[in-house]
Amino acid sequence: MRIMGDGGVELYVEVSGPDAGAPVLLMHGWPDSHQLWRHQMAALNEAGFRTIAPDLRGFGDSDKPTDVAAYRVVHSVADMVAILDALEIPKAHVVCHDWGAVAGWGLTAFFPDRVTKLAALSVGHPAAFVDAGFAQRMRSLYMLLFNLEDIAEEWFGRFGHEMLAMHRDADAVIEALNRPGALTASFGWYRANAHPRTIVNPPPDFPPITCPVMGVWGQGETALTEIQMTGSEKYVDGPWRYERLENAAHWMQLDAPDEVSRLLLDFLA
């Protein structure tokens, strides 16, 4: 189905599972779509949960605004609220990854009455990301490349397969990014939220997270340090749980689908 998000941006949303099931909002990141969650959606639906998996703005079958400012995380937070409102869901579990995790932390911090539990995969609290220091800054240098208009697009055209070599859906993802305007739209997330100034800026000021939170990080992760996830506990006033997956990297939903689904079912029960 299609749902109107913030500022008139239309979002494609995949809704599945029993209507009476506890709702779970699944938020992907770069360079994916709701399809990243297909294994987890199947497991959650079988267990009686209702899953709501949007293509975030700029990805998949959702609209792709040309204005970079439209990709500020605040707009995606508003998109998620609009989706919950359209489906008449007062409160949902939130499971999020990559840029979706940044928006998921924001949704949980600023709309705590809409989130039951938060499971953040790969990406920790934005302030913990800043706290992680030099090692994390070095791993994040690719974000500066993605800020270079036209150059980033040309670079990805040459080296996209190498960059996504660890992504099990790489061919399908690159095919989707080759659609008109899709690659530039996906880079909009970096250009709107990861300006070079963010390397030296102070951490963002978020209200404390008050609901139960589970952070999950994969041992094979190359872009994100473990400490930016474990350090998130500092910003969670509710119950905190940390899980480290030894047999997964960044796209853990595909590397270890059964293990990720098991953790989610246990945490959300």
N, C-alpha and C positions, 0 to 999 in steps of 0.2 A: 504494500500500500504506500501511498504518498501522503505526507503530512507537511503542513506549512510550518516552517521554523521561523526564527528571528529574522526580521527585515524582509519577509516575503520569500526567503529561500526555501525551495521545496526539497524535502528529504525523502529518500526511499527508505522504508522501514519494513523489515521482515519480522512478522509476529507469528509465533508458533507455540504449540503446547495448549493445555487445557485452559479455558477462559477463567476458571476459578482458581488456577494455580497461583502460587506466590510469584509476583513479577520480578524478573531479572533483566536489567538494562545492560546490554553488552556494547562497549564502546571500543572500537578498533583504533589504530593509529596509521602512521605512514608505513608503507605505501599501499595500504590494504583496503578492504571493504568488509561488509558484514560476513562474507564468506570465510574469513579467518576463523570465525567461531563455530564453523559447521559441526565439528566433533563435540564441542561443549554444548551446543544447542540440542543436539540429539540426546546426549546424556541427561541434560537438565529436563527436557521434555519428558523423557521416559520416567524420570523420578517425580513428575507431577508439577514441575515449575513451568510458568509461562515466560517465554523469552521474547524480548524486544531488542532487535539488533538493527540499528540504523546504519546506513552508509553516511558517515559524517560529511558535512559540506565540503565540496571539492573532490570527493572520492566516489567511486562506484557509479551508481545511477542517480545520485543526488545532484542538485544544481552545483555549478562551478562558477561562482562570481568572479569577475575580472578585477575587482577592487581588492587589493591586498589587505586593506583594513577589515574587510569582511571575514578574514580568517583569524582575527584575534580570538583568543580562547573564550573570552566573555560571551561571544556570540554563540559558540557551540554549547556553552553552559545553558544559555537561554534556549537553544534548540532542544536540549534534552528536557527542559521544563515544559516546553511546548508539546513535545511528544507525549510526555506523561499526562498532560492536561487533555490532549486530544483523545487519548485512550481511556480517560477517566480513571487514572491510576494515582491515588494520593501519595503513595510511598512505594519505593522499589529497592531491591538489592541492586548495587552497581558493581559491575565487573569491567575492568578497563585496562588498556594496554597502550604503551607508547604515547603519542599525542592524545589519544583518548584517555589515558591515565592522567595527564595534566588537567584535562577538562573534568575528569571524574573527581580528582581531588578538589577542584574548584567548586563543582556542583555540591559535593559533600560539605565543604566548608561554609559556603554562602547560602545553601538551601538545606540545612540539616534536617528539616522536617520532611523532606522528600526522599531521604535515603535511610534504609534500614541497616544495611551492612555494606562495607566497601572492600572489594578485593582488587588491589592494584598490582598489575603484572609488569615486571621489568623496570618501570619508572616510579621512583619514590616521590615523596612530598616535594613540591618545588623549592621550599626552603632547604630541605636536606640535600637537594641537588646542588645548590649553591655552597652549602657547608662542605661538600665532598672535596673541594679544593683543587689542587693542581692536576692530580691524576684524572679527575673527571673533566676538567677543562681541556686536557689534551685529547681525550677520547671524543670530545664534542667539536673538534675543529672542523669536521665535515659540515657542520651547520653554517659556518662562515662561507664555505663554498656554495651552499644552497641559497645564500643571500645574493649571489652575483647573478643578476638577471641576464638571460641569454647564454652567458658562459656556463652556468649550471646545467641548463637544458642541453647544450652541446656536449658537455662533459658526460652527462648521464647517457646521452645517445651513444657515446663511444664505449663507456665503461659500466653501464647499468647492470649488465649480466654479472660482471665481476663483483660489483658492490652487493648484489643480492644473491651471491653464490650460496649462502647458507639458508636462503628462503626456499622451502620445499615447493612453493607455488610460483617460483620466479617467472617462469614463462608466461603464465596467465596474468600475473601482476604487471609485467612489462607490456603485454598486449593491451591491458586496460589503460596503462599510462600513455600508450601511443595514440589513444583516441584524441581528437582535436581538443586542445586546451587542457587536457587532463594533467599532464606533467607539470605545467606552470601552476595550475590550481593547487596541486599537491605541495609544491614549493612555497605556496602562499602561507602555509602554516609556519614555516621557518622565517619567512620574510616579515610576518606580522608579529611573531612572538619570540624569535631568537636573533634579534638584531645584534651586531657585534658588540654593542654597548652592554649586552647582558652578561658578557664575560667578566666585566668588572663591576656591574651594578650590585647593590645590596640585595639580599633575598626579599621576595615579595612578602607582604604583610597579610597573612591569611588568619581568619579566626581558627581556634583550635578545632580539631576533629573530635567529635564527641561519640560517634557510633563505633561499634566493633570494626576493626580493620585487619585485613590479612595482606601482607606484602609477600610477593613471590618473585624470586630472582633465579636465573639460570646460570650455572657454573660456566657455560660456554659463551656468555655474553661478552661482546667486544666493544659496544658503544657506551655501556653504563657500568660504573663501579658498584660493587656490592654495598659499599658504605652509604651510597646515596639512597639505598633501600633500607638498610638496617637503621640508618640515622633518622628515618622517618618517625620512629617511635617517639622521639622527642616532641613531635608536633601532634601526637594523638593522645587525647585525654581519656578516650574510651579504651576497651580491651584491645591489646595489640598482639598479633601472631605473625611470626616470620617463617617462611618455608624456602629452603634452598634446593633447587633441582639439579642434581649432578649430571643428568643425561639430556640437558636442554640448553639452548642458547637463547637468542632474542625472541624468536618466534616459537615459544614454548608450546603454544596451542597446537602446533603441527609437529614439533619435535617429540613431545611427550604427551599426546592428546589424552590418553587414559589417565595418566597421573594428574594432569591439570584438572580434568573433570572430577577425579576422585577428591582432590583438595577442595574444589568448589562445592561439591555436594556435601562434604563434611562440614565446611565452614558455614554454608548457608542453611544447613538443616536447623 
